[in-house]
């Protein structure tokens, strides 16, 4: 079952990277202390970033719910060493495949 855990963590890393890039795009116009604060992982964790992205309409409500649901699974996998449900691993991998293709298409 460790393979499911590893697969989930790897898939979540791709999603988290994409979410972080969306967050960084919101912070582009900021500088100085405010930007540092909003980039500080002690102040802005993934939960808060997902909330903010939804509030600023950078992610829709369906994506918001999906991210929050999988974030809960991620926390169980990382903090409680639980195995993720196979269907969530498969769902995550489908989405990460889409994200990777989207990122590749954006390259010049």
Backbone as CSV, one residue per row, in Angstrom:
resi,resn,N_x,N_y,N_z,CA_x,CA_y,CA_z,C_x,C_y,C_z
1,UNK,0.815,-1.206,0.000,0.000,0.000,0.000,0.853,1.261,0.000
2,UNK,2.123,1.142,0.333,3.009,2.291,0.320,3.093,2.931,-1.056
3,UNK,2.886,2.120,-2.106,2.917,2.669,-3.459,1.806,3.681,-3.681
4,UNK,0.636,3.423,-3.125,-0.461,4.387,-3.238,-0.105,5.685,-2.533
5,UNK,0.505,5.564,-1.371,0.913,6.737,-0.606,1.918,7.572,-1.410
6,UNK,2.907,6.880,-1.949,3.939,7.560,-2.732,3.334,8.209,-3.982
7,UNK,2.449,7.504,-4.650,1.802,8.044,-5.842,0.980,9.280,-5.493
8,UNK,0.265,9.221,-4.389,-0.551,10.364,-3.984,0.326,11.571,-3.672
9,UNK,1.381,11.357,-2.910,2.278,12.459,-2.535,2.907,13.080,-3.785
10,UNK,3.325,12.251,-4.726,3.898,12.776,-5.965,2.875,13.586,-6.760
11,UNK,1.669,13.073,-6.849,0.610,13.807,-7.550,0.273,15.111,-6.853
12,UNK,0.207,15.067,-5.535,-0.099,16.280,-4.779,0.997,17.334,-4.975
13,UNK,2.239,16.903,-5.109,3.341,17.852,-5.321,3.131,18.644,-6.614
14,UNK,2.643,17.987,-7.656,2.359,18.679,-8.918,1.232,19.693,-8.713
15,UNK,0.177,19.272,-8.038,-0.952,20.167,-7.778,-0.502,21.358,-6.930
16,UNK,0.261,21.091,-5.885,0.722,22.160,-5.000,1.609,23.153,-5.756
17,UNK,2.435,22.654,-6.647,3.266,23.534,-7.480,2.374,24.466,-8.305
18,UNK,1.360,23.901,-8.934,0.447,24.697,-9.765,-0.297,25.738,-8.921
19,UNK,-0.784,25.338,-7.767,-1.478,26.271,-6.866,-0.522,27.390,-6.443
20,UNK,0.710,27.041,-6.139,1.699,28.036,-5.735,1.974,29.015,-6.874
21,UNK,2.039,28.538,-8.104,2.264,29.428,-9.251,1.086,30.388,-9.432
22,UNK,-0.123,29.907,-9.215,-1.290,30.801,-9.276,-1.200,31.874,-8.195
23,UNK,-0.798,31.467,-6.990,-0.662,32.403,-5.878,0.417,33.448,-6.200
24,UNK,1.538,32.982,-6.724,2.624,33.900,-7.089,2.161,34.921,-8.129
25,UNK,1.288,34.495,-9.037,0.794,35.436,-10.056,-0.031,36.557,-9.424
26,UNK,-0.692,36.265,-8.313,-1.443,37.309,-7.598,-0.522,38.285,-6.871
27,UNK,0.646,37.818,-6.503,1.568,38.638,-5.716,2.527,39.451,-6.574
28,UNK,2.460,39.319,-7.883,3.416,39.970,-8.771,3.536,41.474,-8.558
29,UNK,2.455,42.155,-8.294,2.500,43.606,-8.148,2.965,44.081,-6.784
30,UNK,3.154,43.176,-5.865,3.554,43.545,-4.506,5.066,43.501,-4.352
31,UNK,5.559,44.300,-3.426,6.983,44.210,-3.114,7.182,44.440,-1.628
32,UNK,8.398,44.273,-1.208,8.743,44.562,0.172,8.167,43.591,1.178
33,UNK,7.877,44.142,2.361,7.444,43.339,3.501,6.125,42.615,3.244
34,UNK,5.196,43.254,2.567,3.899,42.616,2.319,4.059,41.367,1.453
35,UNK,4.863,41.464,0.423,5.105,40.305,-0.441,5.805,39.194,0.344
36,UNK,6.801,39.542,1.135,7.508,38.528,1.938,6.529,37.823,2.883
37,UNK,5.664,38.599,3.509,4.698,38.025,4.449,3.760,37.046,3.737
38,UNK,3.276,37.440,2.563,2.324,36.603,1.833,2.983,35.397,1.164
39,UNK,4.296,35.385,1.111,5.029,34.230,0.587,5.560,33.342,1.706
40,UNK,5.483,33.794,2.926,6.016,33.069,4.082,5.095,31.899,4.429
41,UNK,5.635,30.686,4.378,4.821,29.495,4.647,4.349,29.415,6.094
42,UNK,4.964,30.170,6.980,4.475,30.216,8.362,3.203,31.067,8.471
43,UNK,3.010,31.960,7.519,1.832,32.833,7.514,0.769,32.331,6.536
44,UNK,1.199,31.986,5.331,0.275,31.533,4.287,0.528,30.061,3.999
45,UNK,-0.341,29.210,4.515,-0.221,27.794,4.210,-1.109,27.447,3.015
46,UNK,-1.067,26.212,2.578,-1.822,25.810,1.390,-3.321,26.017,1.575
47,UNK,-3.827,25.793,2.765,-5.245,26.007,3.036,-5.634,27.467,2.773
48,UNK,-4.864,28.381,3.306,-5.154,29.806,3.127,-4.975,30.244,1.678
49,UNK,-3.986,29.675,1.013,-3.760,30.030,-0.388,-4.934,29.572,-1.248
50,UNK,-5.412,28.359,-1.029,-6.562,27.853,-1.786,-7.784,28.734,-1.528
51,UNK,-8.000,29.095,-0.268,-9.117,29.988,0.067,-9.003,31.312,-0.680
52,UNK,-7.817,31.910,-0.640,-7.611,33.207,-1.292,-7.786,33.102,-2.806
53,UNK,-7.265,32.041,-3.411,-7.407,31.880,-4.858,-8.870,31.774,-5.262
54,UNK,-9.657,31.111,-4.448,-11.085,31.017,-4.729,-11.763,32.377,-4.547
55,UNK,-11.412,33.091,-3.494,-12.002,34.410,-3.257,-11.682,35.404,-4.376
56,UNK,-10.484,35.285,-4.941,-10.066,36.172,-6.031,-10.399,35.601,-7.408
57,UNK,-11.224,34.557,-7.425,-11.694,33.934,-8.672,-10.577,33.408,-9.564
58,UNK,-9.483,32.986,-8.951,-8.404,32.347,-9.709,-8.678,30.853,-9.866
59,UNK,-9.496,30.296,-8.964,-9.984,28.927,-9.112,-11.488,28.938,-8.871
60,UNK,-12.204,28.127,-9.633,-13.659,28.086,-9.481,-14.058,27.250,-8.264
61,UNK,-15.337,27.277,-7.947,-15.822,26.577,-6.754,-15.620,25.062,-6.838
62,UNK,-15.773,24.506,-8.023,-15.584,23.065,-8.188,-14.124,22.683,-7.916
63,UNK,-13.183,23.453,-8.449,-11.761,23.196,-8.207,-11.429,23.408,-6.741
64,UNK,-12.017,24.434,-6.147,-11.813,24.710,-4.718,-12.219,23.498,-3.874
65,UNK,-13.409,22.962,-4.126,-13.895,21.806,-3.365,-13.001,20.588,-3.587
66,UNK,-12.579,20.392,-4.811,-11.695,19.272,-5.141,-10.366,19.391,-4.397
67,UNK,-9.772,20.589,-4.444,-8.500,20.806,-3.752,-8.636,20.612,-2.245
68,UNK,-9.690,21.141,-1.665,-9.874,21.008,-0.219,-10.084,19.548,0.188
69,UNK,-10.826,18.802,-0.631,-11.051,17.384,-0.328,-9.734,16.611,-0.395
70,UNK,-8.968,16.855,-1.448,-7.703,16.135,-1.576,-6.664,16.623,-0.576
71,UNK,-6.762,17.877,-0.158,-5.855,18.377,0.875,-6.089,17.636,2.185
72,UNK,-7.337,17.324,2.479,-7.637,16.532,3.686,-7.006,15.146,3.591
73,UNK,-7.121,14.548,2.420,-6.485,13.240,2.211,-4.980,13.371,2.336
74,UNK,-4.420,14.417,1.754,-2.978,14.663,1.840,-2.535,14.738,3.294
75,UNK,-3.294,15.448,4.113,-2.933,15.586,5.524,-2.971,14.241,6.258
76,UNK,-3.931,13.399,5.925,-3.989,12.060,6.526,-2.805,11.213,6.087
77,UNK,-2.440,11.340,4.819,-1.318,10.573,4.284,-0.007,11.029,4.921
78,UNK,0.198,12.331,4.997,1.465,12.867,5.499,1.562,12.801,7.021
79,UNK,0.519,13.240,7.718,0.603,13.375,9.176,0.202,12.120,9.951
80,UNK,-0.664,11.297,9.357,-1.123,10.100,10.066,-0.672,8.806,9.402
81,UNK,0.097,8.955,8.302,0.623,7.813,7.550,-0.479,6.861,7.076
82,UNK,-1.635,7.428,6.733,-2.748,6.633,6.210,-2.548,6.421,4.714
83,UNK,-3.077,5.327,4.212,-3.061,5.086,2.777,-4.240,5.820,2.144
84,UNK,-4.018,6.494,1.026,-5.120,7.181,0.362,-6.006,6.182,-0.370
85,UNK,-7.275,6.509,-0.532,-8.143,5.634,-1.323,-7.641,5.555,-2.773
86,UNK,-7.669,4.383,-3.339,-7.169,4.179,-4.703,-7.864,5.107,-5.693
87,UNK,-9.174,5.292,-5.536,-9.899,6.152,-6.476,-9.414,7.605,-6.414
88,UNK,-8.975,8.061,-5.234,-8.464,9.427,-5.129,-7.081,9.547,-5.763
89,UNK,-6.291,8.494,-5.664,-4.980,8.493,-6.323,-5.180,8.555,-7.837
90,UNK,-6.101,7.751,-8.341,-6.373,7.746,-9.784,-6.909,9.101,-10.235
91,UNK,-7.820,9.671,-9.467,-8.382,10.986,-9.782,-7.290,12.053,-9.776
92,UNK,-6.424,12.004,-8.801,-5.333,12.966,-8.692,-4.392,12.841,-9.884
93,UNK,-4.079,11.619,-10.279,-3.177,11.432,-11.410,-3.796,11.902,-12.719
94,UNK,-5.094,11.718,-12.888,-5.756,12.242,-14.089,-5.629,13.768,-14.138
95,UNK,-5.869,14.401,-13.002,-5.803,15.865,-12.933,-4.373,16.363,-13.116
96,UNK,-3.403,15.682,-12.524,-2.017,16.132,-12.677,-1.564,15.967,-14.125
97,UNK,-2.040,14.939,-14.786,-1.732,14.763,-16.201,-2.251,15.964,-16.995
98,UNK,-3.485,16.369,-16.716,-4.062,17.549,-17.371,-3.251,18.803,-17.066
99,UNK,-2.858,18.984,-15.804,-2.076,20.158,-15.413,-0.732,20.202,-16.127
100,UNK,-0.070,19.061,-16.207,1.235,19.009,-16.866,1.085,19.337,-18.349
101,UNK,0.085,18.772,-19.002,-0.144,19.094,-20.415,-0.442,20.578,-20.602
102,UNK,-1.228,21.137,-19.697,-1.544,22.570,-19.754,-0.276,23.411,-19.612
103,UNK,0.588,23.058,-18.664,1.841,23.799,-18.459,2.767,23.673,-19.659
104,UNK,2.821,22.486,-20.263,3.668,22.281,-21.434,3.173,23.143,-22.599
105,UNK,1.880,23.219,-22.781,1.305,24.005,-23.880,1.553,25.502,-23.716
106,UNK,1.769,25.934,-22.480,2.019,27.357,-22.219,3.448,27.760,-22.527
107,UNK,4.336,26.781,-22.683,5.742,27.084,-22.956,5.887,27.664,-24.349
108,UNK,6.759,28.665,-24.511,6.950,29.265,-25.837,7.608,28.328,-26.825
